[in-house]
């Protein structure tokens, strides 16, 4: 199963973000660690890691404070 990120506001409303898929969780997390600040600047407040159709974890806030 492929991994991907779901992007959302603080209140859980979905927002657009990069449509990337990853072969494993480590690859998805490495990509995210490189791009999270850019996502935050684009209005993403939180992310959820998805494997196939199942949530792995999240929502994880992108708030720095």
Phi and psi in radians as a Rosetta constraint file:
Dihedral C 1 N 2 CA 2 C 2 CIRCULARHARMONIC -1.504 0.35
Dihedral N 2 CA 2 C 2 N 3 CIRCULARHARMONIC 2.649 0.35
Dihedral C 2 N 3 CA 3 C 3 CIRCULARHARMONIC -1.819 0.35
Dihedral N 3 CA 3 C 3 N 4 CIRCULARHARMONIC 2.595 0.35
Dihedral C 3 N 4 CA 4 C 4 CIRCULARHARMONIC -2.705 0.35
Dihedral N 4 CA 4 C 4 N 5 CIRCULARHARMONIC 2.920 0.35
Dihedral C 4 N 5 CA 5 C 5 CIRCULARHARMONIC -1.874 0.35
Dihedral N 5 CA 5 C 5 N 6 CIRCULARHARMONIC 2.483 0.35
Dihedral C 5 N 6 CA 6 C 6 CIRCULARHARMONIC -1.871 0.35
Dihedral N 6 CA 6 C 6 N 7 CIRCULARHARMONIC 2.369 0.35
Dihedral C 6 N 7 CA 7 C 7 CIRCULARHARMONIC -1.908 0.35
Dihedral N 7 CA 7 C 7 N 8 CIRCULARHARMONIC 2.482 0.35
Dihedral C 7 N 8 CA 8 C 8 CIRCULARHARMONIC -2.695 0.35
Dihedral N 8 CA 8 C 8 N 9 CIRCULARHARMONIC 2.932 0.35
Dihedral C 8 N 9 CA 9 C 9 CIRCULARHARMONIC -1.436 0.35
Dihedral N 9 CA 9 C 9 N 10 CIRCULARHARMONIC 3.072 0.35
Dihedral C 9 N 10 CA 10 C 10 CIRCULARHARMONIC -0.944 0.35
Dihedral N 10 CA 10 C 10 N 11 CIRCULARHARMONIC -0.665 0.35
Dihedral C 10 N 11 CA 11 C 11 CIRCULARHARMONIC -1.550 0.35
Dihedral N 11 CA 11 C 11 N 12 CIRCULARHARMONIC 0.127 0.35
Dihedral C 11 N 12 CA 12 C 12 CIRCULARHARMONIC 1.577 0.35
Dihedral N 12 CA 12 C 12 N 13 CIRCULARHARMONIC 0.146 0.35
Dihedral C 12 N 13 CA 13 C 13 CIRCULARHARMONIC -1.358 0.35
Dihedral N 13 CA 13 C 13 N 14 CIRCULARHARMONIC 2.224 0.35
Dihedral C 13 N 14 CA 14 C 14 CIRCULARHARMONIC -1.068 0.35
Dihedral N 14 CA 14 C 14 N 15 CIRCULARHARMONIC 2.476 0.35
Dihedral C 14 N 15 CA 15 C 15 CIRCULARHARMONIC -2.284 0.35
Dihedral N 15 CA 15 C 15 N 16 CIRCULARHARMONIC 2.783 0.35
Dihedral C 15 N 16 CA 16 C 16 CIRCULARHARMONIC -1.245 0.35
Dihedral N 16 CA 16 C 16 N 17 CIRCULARHARMONIC 2.564 0.35
Dihedral C 16 N 17 CA 17 C 17 CIRCULARHARMONIC -2.762 0.35
Dihedral N 17 CA 17 C 17 N 18 CIRCULARHARMONIC 3.124 0.35
Dihedral C 17 N 18 CA 18 C 18 CIRCULARHARMONIC -1.016 0.35
Dihedral N 18 CA 18 C 18 N 19 CIRCULARHARMONIC 2.362 0.35
Dihedral C 18 N 19 CA 19 C 19 CIRCULARHARMONIC -1.636 0.35
Dihedral N 19 CA 19 C 19 N 20 CIRCULARHARMONIC 1.375 0.35
Dihedral C 19 N 20 CA 20 C 20 CIRCULARHARMONIC -1.943 0.35
Dihedral N 20 CA 20 C 20 N 21 CIRCULARHARMONIC 2.521 0.35
Dihedral C 20 N 21 CA 21 C 21 CIRCULARHARMONIC -2.173 0.35
Dihedral N 21 CA 21 C 21 N 22 CIRCULARHARMONIC 2.676 0.35
Dihedral C 21 N 22 CA 22 C 22 CIRCULARHARMONIC -2.362 0.35
Dihedral N 22 CA 22 C 22 N 23 CIRCULARHARMONIC 2.596 0.35
Dihedral C 22 N 23 CA 23 C 23 CIRCULARHARMONIC -1.274 0.35
Dihedral N 23 CA 23 C 23 N 24 CIRCULARHARMONIC -0.517 0.35
Dihedral C 23 N 24 CA 24 C 24 CIRCULARHARMONIC -2.569 0.35
Dihedral N 24 CA 24 C 24 N 25 CIRCULARHARMONIC 2.940 0.35
Dihedral C 24 N 25 CA 25 C 25 CIRCULARHARMONIC -1.100 0.35
Dihedral N 25 CA 25 C 25 N 26 CIRCULARHARMONIC -0.710 0.35
Dihedral C 25 N 26 CA 26 C 26 CIRCULARHARMONIC -1.076 0.35
Dihedral N 26 CA 26 C 26 N 27 CIRCULARHARMONIC -0.711 0.35
Dihedral C 26 N 27 CA 27 C 27 CIRCULARHARMONIC -1.137 0.35
Dihedral N 27 CA 27 C 27 N 28 CIRCULARHARMONIC -0.747 0.35
Dihedral C 27 N 28 CA 28 C 28 CIRCULARHARMONIC -1.083 0.35
Dihedral N 28 CA 28 C 28 N 29 CIRCULARHARMONIC -0.763 0.35
Dihedral C 28 N 29 CA 29 C 29 CIRCULARHARMONIC -1.206 0.35
Dihedral N 29 CA 29 C 29 N 30 CIRCULARHARMONIC -0.628 0.35
Dihedral C 29 N 30 CA 30 C 30 CIRCULARHARMONIC -1.141 0.35
Dihedral N 30 CA 30 C 30 N 31 CIRCULARHARMONIC -0.766 0.35
Dihedral C 30 N 31 CA 31 C 31 CIRCULARHARMONIC -1.054 0.35
Dihedral N 31 CA 31 C 31 N 32 CIRCULARHARMONIC -0.813 0.35
Dihedral C 31 N 32 CA 32 C 32 CIRCULARHARMONIC -1.061 0.35
Dihedral N 32 CA 32 C 32 N 33 CIRCULARHARMONIC -0.707 0.35
Dihedral C 32 N 33 CA 33 C 33 CIRCULARHARMONIC -1.113 0.35
Dihedral N 33 CA 33 C 33 N 34 CIRCULARHARMONIC -0.440 0.35
Dihedral C 33 N 34 CA 34 C 34 CIRCULARHARMONIC -1.460 0.35
Dihedral N 34 CA 34 C 34 N 35 CIRCULARHARMONIC -0.379 0.35
Dihedral C 34 N 35 CA 35 C 35 CIRCULARHARMONIC -2.105 0.35
Dihedral N 35 CA 35 C 35 N 36 CIRCULARHARMONIC -0.047 0.35
Dihedral C 35 N 36 CA 36 C 36 CIRCULARHARMONIC -1.025 0.35
Dihedral N 36 CA 36 C 36 N 37 CIRCULARHARMONIC -0.681 0.35
Dihedral C 36 N 37 CA 37 C 37 CIRCULARHARMONIC -1.145 0.35
Dihedral N 37 CA 37 C 37 N 38 CIRCULARHARMONIC -0.643 0.35
Dihedral C 37 N 38 CA 38 C 38 CIRCULARHARMONIC -1.140 0.35
Dihedral N 38 CA 38 C 38 N 39 CIRCULARHARMONIC -0.731 0.35
Dihedral C 38 N 39 CA 39 C 39 CIRCULARHARMONIC -1.046 0.35
Dihedral N 39 CA 39 C 39 N 40 CIRCULARHARMONIC -0.795 0.35
Dihedral C 39 N 40 CA 40 C 40 CIRCULARHARMONIC -1.034 0.35
Dihedral N 40 CA 40 C 40 N 41 CIRCULARHARMONIC -0.750 0.35
Dihedral C 40 N 41 CA 41 C 41 CIRCULARHARMONIC -1.127 0.35
Dihedral N 41 CA 41 C 41 N 42 CIRCULARHARMONIC -0.435 0.35
Dihedral C 41 N 42 CA 42 C 42 CIRCULARHARMONIC -1.545 0.35
Dihedral N 42 CA 42 C 42 N 43 CIRCULARHARMONIC 0.033 0.35
Dihedral C 42 N 43 CA 43 C 43 CIRCULARHARMONIC 1.764 0.35
Dihedral N 43 CA 43 C 43 N 44 CIRCULARHARMONIC 0.123 0.35
Dihedral C 43 N 44 CA 44 C 44 CIRCULARHARMONIC -1.422 0.35
Dihedral N 44 CA 44 C 44 N 45 CIRCULARHARMONIC 2.210 0.35
Dihedral C 44 N 45 CA 45 C 45 CIRCULARHARMONIC -1.723 0.35
Dihedral N 45 CA 45 C 45 N 46 CIRCULARHARMONIC -0.449 0.35
Dihedral C 45 N 46 CA 46 C 46 CIRCULARHARMONIC -2.727 0.35
Dihedral N 46 CA 46 C 46 N 47 CIRCULARHARMONIC 2.797 0.35
Dihedral C 46 N 47 CA 47 C 47 CIRCULARHARMONIC -2.339 0.35
Dihedral N 47 CA 47 C 47 N 48 CIRCULARHARMONIC 2.716 0.35
Dihedral C 47 N 48 CA 48 C 48 CIRCULARHARMONIC -2.249 0.35
Dihedral N 48 CA 48 C 48 N 49 CIRCULARHARMONIC 2.293 0.35
Dihedral C 48 N 49 CA 49 C 49 CIRCULARHARMONIC -1.510 0.35
Dihedral N 49 CA 49 C 49 N 50 CIRCULARHARMONIC 2.247 0.35
Dihedral C 49 N 50 CA 50 C 50 CIRCULARHARMONIC -2.048 0.35
Dihedral N 50 CA 50 C 50 N 51 CIRCULARHARMONIC 2.376 0.35
Dihedral C 50 N 51 CA 51 C 51 CIRCULARHARMONIC -2.053 0.35
Dihedral N 51 CA 51 C 51 N 52 CIRCULARHARMONIC 1.985 0.35
Dihedral C 51 N 52 CA 52 C 52 CIRCULARHARMONIC 1.118 0.35
Dihedral N 52 CA 52 C 52 N 53 CIRCULARHARMONIC -1.935 0.35
Dihedral C 52 N 53 CA 53 C 53 CIRCULARHARMONIC -1.995 0.35
Dihedral N 53 CA 53 C 53 N 54 CIRCULARHARMONIC 0.070 0.35
Dihedral C 53 N 54 CA 54 C 54 CIRCULARHARMONIC -1.834 0.35
Dihedral N 54 CA 54 C 54 N 55 CIRCULARHARMONIC 2.453 0.35
Dihedral C 54 N 55 CA 55 C 55 CIRCULARHARMONIC -1.330 0.35
Dihedral N 55 CA 55 C 55 N 56 CIRCULARHARMONIC 2.249 0.35
Dihedral C 55 N 56 CA 56 C 56 CIRCULARHARMONIC -1.494 0.35
Dihedral N 56 CA 56 C 56 N 57 CIRCULARHARMONIC -0.871 0.35
Dihedral C 56 N 57 CA 57 C 57 CIRCULARHARMONIC -2.832 0.35
Dihedral N 57 CA 57 C 57 N 58 CIRCULARHARMONIC 2.881 0.35
Dihedral C 57 N 58 CA 58 C 58 CIRCULARHARMONIC 2.098 0.35
Dihedral N 58 CA 58 C 58 N 59 CIRCULARHARMONIC 3.079 0.35
Dihedral C 58 N 59 CA 59 C 59 CIRCULARHARMONIC -1.264 0.35
Dihedral N 59 CA 59 C 59 N 60 CIRCULARHARMONIC 2.498 0.35
Dihedral C 59 N 60 CA 60 C 60 CIRCULARHARMONIC -1.965 0.35
Dihedral N 60 CA 60 C 60 N 61 CIRCULARHARMONIC 2.095 0.35
Dihedral C 60 N 61 CA 61 C 61 CIRCULARHARMONIC -1.199 0.35
Dihedral N 61 CA 61 C 61 N 62 CIRCULARHARMONIC 2.517 0.35
Dihedral C 61 N 62 CA 62 C 62 CIRCULARHARMONIC -1.739 0.35
Dihedral N 62 CA 62 C 62 N 63 CIRCULARHARMONIC 0.133 0.35
Dihedral C 62 N 63 CA 63 C 63 CIRCULARHARMONIC -1.176 0.35
Dihedral N 63 CA 63 C 63 N 64 CIRCULARHARMONIC 2.247 0.35
Dihedral C 63 N 64 CA 64 C 64 CIRCULARHARMONIC -1.342 0.35
Dihedral N 64 CA 64 C 64 N 65 CIRCULARHARMONIC -0.309 0.35
